[in-house]
């Protein structure tokens, strides 16, 4: 009897030792990554409170902060929390406490979700405060200019030059699924609509071409098209079919 108790205590000792070691290694690795980050820890933690919510992006995808994906930090956190919780469960169970391991895991998951939700809400609040402070007192046009100062004035010139509604084909060398050109692509579509549309239907035939950050853009304008507008750097060009322009003039 005493021998079995001794074996059980010995087994529990090694079990605790294994889980404690794994948890310690996980925690050590966590802090090692923090130590080797390209940015200071306080800067990283500060950005976590502002970048967990990024407008126009899927907030379920953790962003890059200091060339590191913060997902790795949450992975180590949940591993450490799970291991230590399991160790706590074993200790309580062996001391005669009525505990349920699935319930502990469930509580861990709920706590994890609440922590993420809380940090994201803090990020939203910080974002809204900055936006309100930055845009307070500005007219609608001034707000548009502040969002896309590089080409908003060009869009306004195009809308003053073009009559009626047109549907365009957008030609670009830039990836439209990654910022900053993803944002430029959406902003350009929003500002030009409904005069010229290249993302949505506006009840008009396709009769225009928009060249946006296209190498040697003039080579892509067919003979039957007329250049209506070109920015000084030729990164934004609009061309419309000549016969459409003649019909509009008539």
ZIDAQUI-V920248 format. One line per field, one symbol per residue. burial: b if it has 16 or more other C-alpha atoms within 10 Angstrom, else e. A space follows every 10 residues. Layout:
# ZIDAQUI-V920248
burial = ???
This chain:
# ZIDAQUI-V920248
burial = eeeeeeeeee eeeeebeebb ebbeebbeeb eeebeeeeee eeebeeebbb bbbbeeeeee ebbebeebeb eebeebbebb bbbbbbbebb eeeeeeeeee eeebeeebee ebeeeeeebb bbbbebbeee eeeeeeeeee eeeeeeeeee bbebbeebbe ebeebbbbbb bbebeeeeee bebbbebbbe bbbbbbbbee eeeeebbbbb bbbbeebeee beeebbbbbb eeebbbbbbb bbebbeeeee
